[in-house]
Amino acid sequence: MGVFVYLPLVLPLTALPIARLAEQHLHPRRAARLLTTVAVILASCSLLCLGLLVVVGTAQLPGNPLPDGWSDDEVREAVPHDAFAGKASILALVVVTAACGFTVHRHFRFRARAHRALRGLGGADDVAVLPDAVPYAYALPGSPGRVMVSTAMLASLEPAEHRALFAHERAHLTGRHHRLLLATRLAGCVNPLLWPLLGALVYSTERWADEEAARVTGDRRLTARAVGKAALVARPVPSGAAFAAFAAAGPVPRRVAALLGPVPPDRSWPPALTPAGAAALVAAAGTTVSALSALNAAVALFLVLEAATPL
């Protein structure tokens, strides 16, 4: 295994440059999918290597249920600094499991509470208008998904701007943005180095929905005005909900400026001879090396443990 077992724990650093540059130089749909893919792969590799270290650390504990041969010197020599890393990884895995469990529980608890509040509430199609003096609007996933909007938010916008709001929230539901956000949030729980990708993803999903709203309405200026006006009065979605809100998430001035500009080019990869292209290549290389390192460490430990296990 050698140092390969540690590489996936630090290689998420290679994704940090693309976190900011992707949202500036890629179409928001492409940026959101790229950031989520990179985050999930890097987090999976980190979790795999953390699990390998836990095996080595658990084998050193007295009274553990693992085969005695797994604590032999030959096994421990396969991992540098096994005495510290093995035991520390056990604590780290407990923290990761608790953080992921809490995040998932909080996410689905909010969804359940929101859907219970919808029972008996009328609404046209997939729109649920809540009589509330607090202005907000967000997409609530489910079967079916609903657009949640308060009467205060509707009162803050002109009738023509309502169409932009509804198109924006429907884009969140159609694009399954809640899944992208939850997956990246969980990736950040696995490896804190991935947290910057979540902020970039939140902005990219909002920009994605903005562009869809502008396409549906056929008026980028109208959509920009709706986003700007809603931002002045909106209140954030309750904490813990991995849902995208109309104007509570992302730097709103940048979103408005982007809507007042031309439609972003829908290219899958930035030009290589640009900062964004170089950052994308670094992130791709880091992700590839992380996957190969995790695979190498897993195969190496399997062979060492197989040799140390008595027949």
Secondary structure, DSSP 8 states (H G I E B T S, - for coil): -GGGGTHHHHGGGGGHHHHHHHHHHS-HHHHHHHHHHHHHHHHHHHHHHHHHHHHHHHHTSTT-SS-GGGGSHHHHTTSTTHHHHHHHHHHHHHHHHHHHHHHHHHHHHHHHHHHHHHTT---STTEEEE--SS--EEEE-SSS-EEEEEHHHHHHS-HHHHHHHHHHHHHHHHTTHHHHHHHHHHHHHH-GGGHHHHHHHHHHHHHHHHHHHHHHHT-HHHHHHHHHHHHHH-----TT----BSSSSS-HHHHHHHHHS------SS--TTSHHHHHHHHHHHHHHHHHHHHHHHHHHHHHHHHHHS--
